[in-house]
Amino acid sequence: MTIAEVSRRYGLTADTLRYYERIGLIPPVPRNRSGIRCYDEDTCRWVELMKCMRGAGVQIDALIEYVALYQQGDGTLEARKNLLIEQRRQLQARMAEMQESLARLDHKIELCEQGKMHQV
């Protein structure tokens, strides 16, 4: 797939895809003889994973570290697992905070509906 096709498929700009590759957020994209990026299914899975993780708020540094560990091979499996476990823990903490915020908003809406918005 071309960068334009991948851009449309995942809703990311071509500049974002090039940036992801440049900083190591995705492994180097294979290129044809003319030097044009040719995204294969493996590369697209990386793009999809990174879009998902970034959408969840996972830090770029952690994702770059994950990709670098992956590229080093199976000897890094435990380190990759630990990195993912820590990112999951952080995501769960953010989700708990968001649930708290949602509950507070629901309460404020309920107060509005009851005409009691003068309460904090």
C-alpha positions in Angstrom: 0.0 0.0 0.0 1.1 3.5 -0.6 1.4 6.1 2.1 -1.7 7.8 0.8 -3.7 4.5 1.0 -2.5 3.9 4.6 -3.3 7.5 5.4 -6.9 7.0 4.3 -7.2 3.6 5.9 -6.2 4.7 9.3 -7.2 8.3 9.3 -3.6 9.6 9.8 -1.9 12.1 7.7 1.1 11.1 5.5 3.2 13.5 7.6 2.1 11.7 10.8 3.1 8.3 9.2 6.5 9.7 8.2 6.9 11.1 11.7 6.0 7.8 13.3 8.6 6.1 11.2 11.3 8.8 11.7 11.1 8.6 15.5 10.9 4.8 15.7 7.2 4.6 16.6 6.9 2.1 13.8 9.7 0.0 12.3 11.2 1.3 9.0 8.7 0.9 6.2 9.8 -1.2 3.2 10.5 0.8 0.1 10.4 -0.1 -3.6 13.3 0.3 -6.0 12.4 4.0 -6.5 12.5 4.6 -2.7 8.8 4.9 -2.3 7.3 3.5 0.9 5.4 0.3 0.4 3.4 -0.5 3.5 2.8 -4.3 3.8 0.4 -6.0 6.2 3.0 -6.2 8.9 3.7 -2.5 8.8 0.0 -1.8 8.7 -0.4 -3.8 11.9 2.2 -1.6 13.5 0.4 1.6 12.3 -2.9 0.2 13.7 -1.3 -0.7 17.0 0.3 2.7 17.4 -2.9 4.5 16.5 -4.8 2.5 19.1 -2.1 3.0 21.8 -1.8 6.8 21.1 -5.6 7.1 21.1 -5.5 5.5 24.6 -2.9 8.0 25.7 0.1 5.7 25.9 3.2 7.8 25.9 5.3 8.0 22.7 8.5 7.2 24.6 7.1 3.9 25.9 5.9 2.9 22.5 9.3 3.8 20.9 11.0 1.6 23.6 8.6 -1.2 22.8 9.4 -1.1 19.1 13.1 -1.0 19.8 12.8 -4.0 22.1 10.7 -5.9 19.6 13.4 -5.3 16.9 16.0 -6.8 19.2 14.3 -10.1 19.1 12.9 -12.7 21.4 15.4 -12.1 24.2 13.4 -9.0 25.0 10.1 -10.7 25.5 10.0 -10.3 29.3 11.0 -6.6 29.0 8.3 -6.0 26.4 5.7 -7.8 28.6 6.7 -5.6 31.6 6.5 -2.5 29.6 3.0 -3.4 28.4 1.9 -4.3 32.0 3.0 -0.9 33.2 1.3 0.9 30.4 -1.9 -1.1 31.2 -1.6 -0.1 34.8 -1.3 3.6 33.8 -4.2 3.3 31.4 -6.4 1.7 34.1 -5.6 4.5 36.5 -6.5 7.1 33.9 -9.8 5.3 33.2 -10.6 5.3 36.9 -10.1 9.0 37.0 -12.3 9.5 34.0 -15.0 7.3 35.6 -14.8 9.6 38.6 -15.2 12.7 36.4 -18.1 11.1 34.5 -19.9 10.4 37.8 -19.4 14.0 38.9 -20.7 15.3 35.6 -23.7 13.0 35.9 -24.4 14.4 39.4 -24.1 18.0 38.2 -26.5 17.3 35.3 -28.9 15.7 37.8 -28.7 18.9 40.0 -29.5 21.0 36.9 -32.5 18.9 36.2 -33.7 19.3 39.8 -33.2 23.0 39.6 -30.5 22.9 42.3 -27.5 24.2 40.3 -26.7 26.7 43.1 -24.9 23.8 44.8 -21.2 23.2 44.0 
